[in-house]
């Protein structure tokens, strides 16, 4: 799982670079029909950490309205007042990252090979290890890619470091 945690950290560091030059009003901009703006993506990835954390037995730590704002099927809105500011969102993401990294590092191989507790996804993610890999690597990278398209639509400078 060290490689998964490494990839997850790399993705989140890249996300932080993607929003470093984004001002408060742009955090919720939806240019050219691109709905997933930075405020929502950061919140969604934070909420995803809590969700996958639940599969490892972590107690939820985010505000109760997080699922409605950032969960699967939530709709990003172009209203800055509906979201915390960028620095708070990034602090929440860092906290979530630390919680997940600590929890993953404490799991034994036998715990990682346990069936995924959430039966809705067990047919495609049969074990905790499968779910962690999917959520922390593929899901996170998917949203990082969305931010690349968002930056292009906003006509922001390209991030110098490649996302490989």
TIKE-111909 format. One line per 3 residues: number of its first residue (from 1); their letters; for each residue x, y, z of N, C-alpha, C, CB. Coordinates in Angstrom, 3 decimals. Glycine has a CB too. Layout:
NUM) A) X/Y/Z/X/Y/Z/X/Y/Z/X/Y/Z  ...
This chain:
1) XXX) 0.811/-1.197/0.000/0.000/0.000/0.000/0.857/1.265/0.000/-0.924/-0.004/1.196  2.159/1.106/0.222/3.032/2.276/0.190/2.945/2.997/-1.148/4.473/1.868/0.469  2.845/2.241/-2.240/2.758/2.859/-3.568/1.440/3.610/-3.750/2.905/1.793/-4.661
4) XXX) 0.371/3.060/-3.181/-0.931/3.724/-3.255/-0.877/5.053/-2.497/-2.051/2.808/-2.678  -0.336/5.030/-1.295/-0.214/6.257/-0.489/0.684/7.268/-1.195/0.348/5.936/0.922  1.760/6.789/-1.809/2.650/7.684/-2.548/1.904/8.344/-3.714/3.882/6.910/-3.068
7) XXX) 1.170/7.570/-4.478/0.421/8.109/-5.612/-0.658/9.087/-5.145/-0.214/6.970/-6.419  -1.337/8.752/-4.070/-2.363/9.625/-3.496/-1.754/10.971/-3.109/-3.020/8.958/-2.265  -0.626/10.942/-2.428/0.054/12.178/-2.022/0.495/12.982/-3.239/1.269/11.860/-1.135
10) XXX) 1.006/12.298/-4.252/1.434/12.973/-5.478/0.244/13.689/-6.138/2.069/11.953/-6.465  -0.883/12.995/-6.204/-2.092/13.597/-6.781/-2.524/14.839/-6.003/-3.236/12.574/-6.805  -2.557/14.727/-4.691/-3.020/15.859/-3.890/-2.039/17.026/-3.930/-3.243/15.424/-2.452
13) XXX) -0.753/16.738/-4.001/0.221/17.820/-4.161/0.009/18.533/-5.494/1.663/17.273/-4.069  -0.292/17.768/-6.519/-0.557/18.355/-7.833/-1.825/19.213/-7.788/-0.693/17.248/-8.905  -2.841/18.743/-7.096/-4.069/19.527/-6.937/-3.769/20.850/-6.238/-5.125/18.728/-6.142
16) XXX) -2.946/20.801/-5.212/-2.593/22.038/-4.501/-1.882/23.019/-5.433/-1.698/21.723/-3.283  -1.044/22.498/-6.327/-0.400/23.361/-7.326/-1.441/23.925/-8.293/0.686/22.577/-8.105  -2.433/23.111/-8.649/-3.458/23.553/-9.595/-4.281/24.718/-9.062/-4.375/22.402/-9.936
19) XXX) -4.433/24.818/-7.762/-5.264/25.890/-7.205/-4.448/27.006/-6.560/-6.218/25.319/-6.187  -3.142/26.899/-6.554/-2.298/27.899/-5.890/-2.542/29.316/-6.405/-0.838/27.541/-6.074  -2.788/29.453/-7.697/-2.975/30.784/-8.289/-4.444/31.135/-8.528/-2.223/30.871/-9.597
22) XXX) -5.351/30.390/-7.934/-6.787/30.594/-8.149/-7.338/31.489/-7.041/-7.548/29.229/-8.187  -7.957/32.605/-7.448/-8.535/33.545/-6.502/-9.872/33.074/-5.961/-8.697/34.889/-7.149  -10.380/33.760/-4.940/-11.609/33.337/-4.265/-12.821/33.170/-5.186/-11.945/34.323/-3.204
25) XXX) -13.069/34.127/-6.053/-14.255/34.010/-6.908/-14.088/32.922/-7.963/-14.549/35.344/-7.587  -12.856/32.696/-8.407/-12.614/31.668/-9.418/-12.750/30.266/-8.844/-11.234/31.843/-10.025  -12.659/30.113/-7.541/-12.767/28.783/-6.933/-14.110/28.122/-7.230/-12.567/28.881/-5.428
28) XXX) -15.107/28.911/-7.591/-16.433/28.354/-7.883/-16.876/28.644/-9.321/-17.464/28.918/-6.904  -15.952/29.107/-10.137/-16.284/29.406/-11.537/-16.538/28.111/-12.304/-15.145/30.218/-12.213  -17.485/28.181/-13.230/-17.831/27.029/-14.062/-17.754/27.438/-15.537/-19.258/26.489/-13.706
31) XXX) -16.537/27.651/-16.050/-16.370/28.145/-17.414/-16.765/27.102/-18.466/-14.930/28.574/-17.632  -17.360/27.574/-19.523/-17.694/26.709/-20.669/-18.428/25.440/-20.273/-16.439/26.336/-21.411  -19.297/25.540/-19.285/-20.093/24.392/-18.880/-19.375/23.367/-18.012/-20.595/23.721/-20.074
34) XXX) -18.140/23.650/-17.601/-17.416/22.725/-16.713/-17.965/22.928/-15.306/-15.844/22.968/-16.759  -18.678/21.940/-14.811/-19.355/22.078/-13.522/-18.440/21.900/-12.321/-20.463/21.091/-13.435  -17.520/20.965/-12.388/-16.712/20.647/-11.213/-15.589/21.652/-11.014/-16.135/19.248/-11.334
37) XXX) -15.890/22.652/-10.206/-14.919/23.711/-9.914/-14.016/23.300/-8.748/-15.645/25.042/-9.588  -12.926/24.048/-8.522/-11.966/23.665/-7.483/-12.557/23.510/-6.086/-10.883/24.671/-7.429  -13.467/24.386/-5.682/-14.030/24.262/-4.331/-14.747/22.925/-4.167/-15.004/25.426/-4.039
40) XXX) -15.503/22.539/-5.193/-16.215/21.264/-5.105/-15.239/20.087/-5.170/-17.256/21.152/-6.234  -14.268/20.138/-6.067/-13.325/19.019/-6.205/-12.565/18.798/-4.897/-12.329/19.283/-7.366  -12.087/19.854/-4.288/-11.363/19.708/-3.015/-12.292/19.126/-1.950/-10.790/21.079/-2.544
43) XXX) -13.507/19.667/-1.863/-14.472/19.144/-0.896/-14.852/17.704/-1.184/-15.713/20.001/-0.884  -15.011/17.382/-2.453/-15.391/16.023/-2.843/-14.282/15.023/-2.504/-15.711/15.969/-4.348  -13.046/15.372/-2.783/-11.944/14.469/-2.445/-11.791/14.325/-0.932/-10.634/14.976/-3.059
46) XXX) -12.050/15.388/-0.203/-12.029/15.323/1.254/-13.128/14.394/1.752/-12.194/16.728/1.866  -14.332/14.578/1.205/-15.447/13.720/1.601/-15.179/12.260/1.210/-16.756/14.214/0.954  -14.546/12.050/0.065/-14.208/10.691/-0.369/-13.261/10.021/0.612/-13.582/10.714/-1.766
49) XXX) -12.367/10.805/1.211/-11.487/10.262/2.245/-12.308/9.779/3.437/-10.456/11.320/2.695  -13.281/10.573/3.830/-14.122/10.147/4.951/-14.893/8.884/4.582/-15.101/11.272/5.360  -15.400/8.832/3.367/-16.171/7.664/2.939/-15.309/6.401/2.941/-16.760/7.898/1.541
52) XXX) -14.128/6.466/2.348/-13.264/5.281/2.328/-12.723/5.013/3.737/-12.090/5.469/1.316  -12.567/6.057/4.524/-12.166/5.865/5.915/-13.183/5.040/6.685/-11.972/7.207/6.595  -14.449/5.244/6.370/-15.494/4.451/7.004/-15.353/2.967/6.721/-16.844/4.924/6.547
55) XXX) -14.833/2.640/5.547/-14.610/1.234/5.187/-13.482/0.626/6.015/-14.287/1.107/3.690  -12.671/1.483/6.628/-11.585/1.011/7.493/-11.933/1.197/8.964/-10.281/1.750/7.167  -13.145/1.645/9.238/-13.583/1.809/10.616/-13.362/3.180/11.212/-12.907/0.830/11.447
58) XXX) -12.941/4.160/10.406/-12.773/5.516/10.942/-14.141/6.134/11.219/-11.965/6.406/9.955  -14.219/6.867/12.308/-15.435/7.578/12.668/-15.524/8.835/11.799/-15.453/7.936/14.196  -16.711/9.145/11.242/-16.844/10.359/10.421/-16.402/11.599/11.199/-18.302/10.530/9.944
61) XXX) -15.746/12.531/10.497/-15.216/13.720/11.157/-15.660/15.020/10.497/-13.718/13.659/11.181  -16.262/14.930/9.329/-16.668/16.143/8.613/-18.059/16.601/9.047/-16.644/15.901/7.097  -18.393/17.870/8.784/-19.738/18.350/9.105/-20.811/17.482/8.437/-19.898/19.817/8.669
64) XXX) -21.977/17.407/9.071/-23.045/16.533/8.590/-23.509/16.855/7.174/-24.212/16.614/9.519  -23.400/18.106/6.754/-23.871/18.468/5.407/-22.867/18.119/4.307/-24.175/19.951/5.353  -21.750/17.503/4.664/-20.715/17.196/3.673/-21.193/16.247/2.589/-19.514/16.604/4.354
67) XXX) -21.979/15.250/2.940/-22.469/14.298/1.933/-23.350/15.022/0.907/-23.266/13.143/2.612  -24.199/15.899/1.390/-25.088/16.637/0.485/-24.296/17.575/-0.431/-26.123/17.442/1.293  -23.271/18.214/0.108/-22.464/19.171/-0.657/-21.455/18.509/-1.583/-21.739/20.086/0.283
70) XXX) -20.868/17.388/-1.111/-19.702/16.844/-1.805/-19.781/15.356/-2.155/-18.507/17.069/-0.974  -20.817/14.682/-1.732/-20.917/13.256/-1.992/-21.256/12.948/-3.439/-21.946/12.645/-1.093  -21.244/11.659/-3.764/-21.605/11.221/-5.107/-22.990/11.740/-5.443/-21.553/9.678/-5.224
73) XXX) -23.100/12.350/-6.612/-24.380/12.899/-7.061/-24.640/14.334/-6.629/-25.480/12.045/-6.562  -23.744/14.904/-5.814/-23.929/16.308/-5.410/-23.660/17.216/-6.612/-22.981/16.681/-4.212  -24.244/18.373/-6.579/-24.128/19.328/-7.690/-23.297/20.535/-7.268/-25.527/19.784/-8.169
76) XXX) -22.142/20.760/-7.901/-21.368/21.972/-7.615/-22.164/23.210/-8.017/-20.009/21.943/-8.355  -22.107/24.234/-7.199/-22.811/25.479/-7.528/-21.816/26.632/-7.559/-23.947/25.765/-6.502  -22.095/27.647/-8.394/-21.157/28.769/-8.541/-21.354/29.869/-7.492/-21.298/29.368/-9.922
79) XXX) -21.482/29.476/-6.241/-21.730/30.418/-5.149/-20.634/30.255/-4.104/-23.140/30.192/-4.517  -19.728/31.223/-4.042/-18.600/31.135/-3.108/-19.068/31.031/-1.658/-17.689/32.351/-3.269  -20.202/31.631/-1.335/-20.699/31.589/0.034/-21.126/30.182/0.457/-21.863/32.544/0.187
82) XXX) -21.341/29.300/-0.493/-21.765/27.927/-0.190/-20.594/27.041/0.237/-22.453/27.315/-1.404  -19.375/27.546/0.095/-18.179/26.745/0.373/-17.256/27.491/1.320/-17.437/26.397/-0.932  -16.432/26.742/2.016/-15.376/27.366/2.822/-14.358/27.979/1.859/-14.687/26.318/3.794
85) XXX) -13.535/28.892/2.368/-12.540/29.494/1.477/-11.435/28.483/1.165/-11.937/30.775/2.113  -10.620/28.822/0.185/-9.606/27.903/-0.319/-8.692/27.389/0.784/-8.783/28.578/-1.388  -8.219/28.261/1.652/-7.280/27.812/2.688/-7.952/26.818/3.638/-6.735/29.020/3.482
88) XXX) -9.200/27.052/3.993/-9.909/26.109/4.867/-10.154/24.779/4.165/-11.243/26.709/5.327  -10.542/24.843/2.895/-10.758/23.609/2.132/-9.467/22.797/2.041/-11.282/23.932/0.717  -8.356/23.476/1.795/-7.079/22.771/1.692/-6.631/22.203/3.038/-6.010/23.706/1.145
91) XXX) -6.915/22.909/4.121/-6.603/22.369/5.455/-7.426/21.124/5.742/-6.857/23.428/6.543  -8.702/21.155/5.359/-9.568/19.984/5.550/-9.063/18.804/4.720/-11.030/20.319/5.168  -8.596/19.090/3.512/-8.052/18.031/2.665/-6.774/17.460/3.270/-7.778/18.561/1.248
94) XXX) -5.906/18.312/3.780/-4.673/17.835/4.416/-4.981/16.974/5.633/-3.786/19.019/4.824  -5.949/17.392/6.415/-6.358/16.606/7.581/-6.875/15.235/7.135/-7.447/17.359/8.395  -7.715/15.225/6.107/-8.258/13.964/5.590/-7.141/13.071/5.072/-9.283/14.230/4.473
97) XXX) -6.193/13.661/4.361/-5.059/12.897/3.835/-4.280/12.243/4.979/-4.127/13.812/3.003  -4.002/12.990/6.016/-3.268/12.458/7.162/-4.037/11.318/7.827/-2.991/13.571/8.181  -5.339/11.503/8.012/-6.166/10.458/8.636/-6.117/9.169/7.813/-7.632/10.940/8.784
100) XXX) -6.263/9.320/6.497/-6.281/8.144/5.626/-4.913/7.473/5.602/-6.707/8.533/4.200  -3.867/8.255/5.457/-2.521/7.666/5.440/-2.244/6.913/6.735/-1.454/8.756/5.226  -2.589/7.505/7.867/-2.367/6.837/9.152/-3.173/5.552/9.263/-2.724/7.771/10.303
103) XXX) -4.423/5.614/8.840/-5.283/4.419/8.920/-4.773/3.313/8.010/-6.732/4.770/8.547  -4.398/3.659/6.793/-3.903/2.647/5.853/-2.620/2.026/6.389/-3.660/3.266/4.452  -1.744/2.832/6.921/-0.472/2.317/7.432/-0.645/1.380/8.624/0.424/3.466/7.823
106) XXX) -1.791/1.425/9.281/-2.041/0.550/10.422/-2.726/-0.762/10.032/-2.884/1.274/11.439  -3.150/-0.892/8.776/-3.851/-2.103/8.342/-2.863/-3.225/8.034/-4.716/-1.809/7.106  -3.211/-4.397/8.473/-2.409/-5.580/8.144/-2.837/-6.094/6.771/-2.570/-6.696/9.236
109) XXX) -2.044/-6.979/6.216/-2.409/-7.581/4.935/-3.744/-8.309/5.041/-1.315/-8.549/4.464  -3.987/-8.977/6.140/-5.255/-9.697/6.278/-6.439/-8.728/6.352/-5.227/-10.590/7.531  -6.256/-7.575/6.977/-7.325/-6.571/7.004/-7.565/-6.001/5.610/-6.979/-5.438/7.987
112) XXX) -6.500/-5.784/4.864/-6.641/-5.268/3.496/-7.360/-6.259/2.590/-5.270/-4.938/2.912  -7.232/-7.539/2.875/-7.867/-8.563/2.046/-9.277/-8.925/2.506/-7.015/-9.799/2.033  -9.761/-8.244/3.532/-11.139/-8.479/3.984/-12.124/-7.995/2.923/-11.406/-7.762/5.337
115) XXX) -13.301/-8.632/2.840/-14.316/-8.143/1.902/-14.682/-6.690/2.221/-15.579/-9.040/1.953  -14.924/-5.917/1.193/-15.337/-4.522/1.384/-16.637/-4.501/2.190/-15.521/-3.791/0.006  -16.683/-3.752/3.287/-17.902/-3.716/4.089/-19.140/-3.225/3.310/-17.678/-2.830/5.289
118) XXX) -18.968/-2.255/2.433/-20.097/-1.713/1.665/-20.442/-2.683/0.531/-19.761/-0.289/1.094  -21.481/-3.457/0.723/-21.852/-4.493/-0.236/-22.279/-3.940/-1.599/-22.963/-5.325/0.332  -22.671/-2.677/-1.665/-23.102/-2.095/-2.949/-21.992/-2.123/-3.987/-23.574/-0.658/-2.747
121) XXX) -20.743/-2.047/-3.549/-19.614/-1.954/-4.472/-18.740/-3.209/-4.481/-18.770/-0.759/-4.118  -19.134/-4.198/-3.710/-18.286/-5.377/-3.550/-18.072/-6.144/-4.856/-18.888/-6.296/-2.522  -19.009/-6.070/-5.786/-18.827/-6.818/-7.040/-17.680/-6.242/-7.878/-20.131/-6.805/-7.861
124) XXX) -17.413/-4.939/-7.752/-16.315/-4.343/-8.514/-15.092/-4.048/-7.644/-16.786/-3.065/-9.182  -15.301/-3.919/-6.352/-14.220/-3.670/-5.393/-14.346/-4.708/-4.277/-14.277/-2.194/-4.817  -13.887/-5.928/-4.530/-14.172/-7.022/-3.604/-13.503/-6.918/-2.231/-13.764/-8.288/-4.229
127) XXX) -12.362/-6.244/-2.149/-11.664/-6.163/-0.861/-11.411/-4.707/-0.481/-10.330/-6.939/-0.915  -11.036/-4.524/0.764/-10.651/-3.187/1.236/-9.487/-2.671/0.409/-10.276/-3.213/2.743  -8.527/-3.533/0.087/-7.371/-3.120/-0.723/-7.823/-2.618/-2.104/-6.374/-4.301/-0.885
130) XXX) -8.751/-3.316/-2.735/-9.267/-2.878/-4.036/-9.902/-1.481/-3.919/-10.306/-3.901/-4.581  -10.717/-1.291/-2.885/-11.415/-0.014/-2.715/-10.441/1.125/-2.441/-12.430/-0.114/-1.579  -9.472/0.876/-1.577/-8.480/1.913/-1.281/-7.715/2.315/-2.537/-7.502/1.428/-0.203
133) XXX) -7.305/1.342/-3.309/-6.557/1.634/-4.536/-7.411/2.435/-5.505/-6.079/0.335/-5.203  -8.658/2.027/-5.689/-9.550/2.732/-6.611/-9.800/4.170/-6.171/-10.874/1.992/-6.727  -10.158/4.336/-4.905/-10.527/5.674/-4.423/-9.306/6.588/-4.321/-11.220/5.575/-3.056
136) XXX) -8.221/6.081/-3.770/-7.064/6.940/-3.528/-6.241/7.217/-4.777/-6.186/6.319/-2.490  -6.272/6.310/-5.749/-5.483/6.523/-6.963/-6.382/6.928/-8.132/-4.690/5.251/-7.319  -7.211/6.027/-8.607/-7.982/6.286/-9.826/-8.977/7.428/-9.653/-8.719/5.032/-10.249
139) XXX) -9.767/7.383/-8.592/-10.779/8.423/-8.365/-10.126/9.791/-8.192/-11.631/8.086/-7.125  -9.067/9.841/-7.409/-8.371/11.108/-7.180/-7.771/11.635/-8.481/-7.268/10.935/-6.116  -7.115/10.770/-9.240/-6.510/11.191/-10.510/-7.564/11.662/-11.503/-5.702/10.046/-11.119
142) XXX) -8.723/11.029/-11.502/-9.826/11.440/-12.376/-10.183/12.915/-12.129/-11.070/10.536/-12.144  -10.310/13.278/-10.866/-10.671/14.663/-10.544/-9.508/15.631/-10.771/-11.141/14.756/-9.098  -8.282/15.158/-10.646/-7.121/15.993/-10.978/-7.168/16.333/-12.468/-5.777/15.265/-10.614
145) XXX) -7.504/15.355/-13.287/-7.653/15.594/-14.727/-8.729/16.615/-15.025/-7.973/14.301/-15.445  -9.830/16.559/-14.290/-10.886/17.557/-14.481/-10.361/18.958/-14.205/-12.086/17.256/-13.570  -9.512/19.089/-13.215/-8.960/20.409/-12.894/-8.034/20.908/-14.001/-8.203/20.360/-11.561
148) XXX) -7.373/20.010/-14.712/-6.564/20.444/-15.854/-7.446/21.082/-16.916/-5.784/19.259/-16.452  -8.585/20.441/-17.224/-9.516/21.009/-18.203/-10.121/22.315/-17.695/-10.631/20.004/-18.527  -10.419/22.370/-16.402/-10.964/23.584/-15.804/-9.951/24.719/-15.945/-11.326/23.351/-14.311
151) XXX) -8.691/24.457/-15.645/-7.652/25.491/-15.763/-7.551/25.993/-17.204/-6.281/24.941/-15.294  -7.604/25.077/-18.162/-7.561/25.486/-19.575/-8.737/26.390/-19.913/-7.566/24.251/-20.498  -9.927/26.007/-19.466/-11.124/26.810/-19.741/-11.035/28.183/-19.077/-12.383/26.076/-19.257
154) XXX) -10.357/28.257/-17.946/-10.172/29.525/-17.236/-9.013/30.338/-17.818/-9.928/29.263/-15.750  -8.300/29.746/-18.782/-7.146/30.386/-19.418/-6.032/30.692/-18.405/-7.584/31.678/-20.118  -5.837/29.758/-17.494/-4.760/29.869/-16.516/-3.518/29.182/-17.060/-5.177/29.254/-15.155
157) XXX) -2.390/29.591/-16.553/-1.123/29.014/-17.000/-1.077/27.516/-16.727/0.054/29.709/-16.311  -0.404/26.808/-17.605/-0.238/25.387/-17.442/0.670/25.113/-16.252/0.326/24.756/-18.718  0.355/24.060/-15.500/1.207/23.657/-14.385/2.499/23.113/-14.973/0.501/22.590/-13.467
160) XXX) 3.625/23.589/-14.480/4.922/23.214/-15.052/5.260/21.743/-14.829/6.016/24.078/-14.458  4.989/21.247/-13.641/5.307/19.853/-13.348/4.312/18.956/-14.068/5.288/19.582/-11.817  4.796/17.972/-14.806/3.861/17.081/-15.502/3.155/16.163/-14.516/4.597/16.247/-16.565
163) XX) 1.938/15.824/-14.836/1.188/14.857/-14.048/1.285/13.534/-14.760/-0.301/15.290/-13.847  2.275/12.745/-14.366/2.542/11.482/-15.075/2.204/10.291/-14.209/4.005/11.403/-15.513
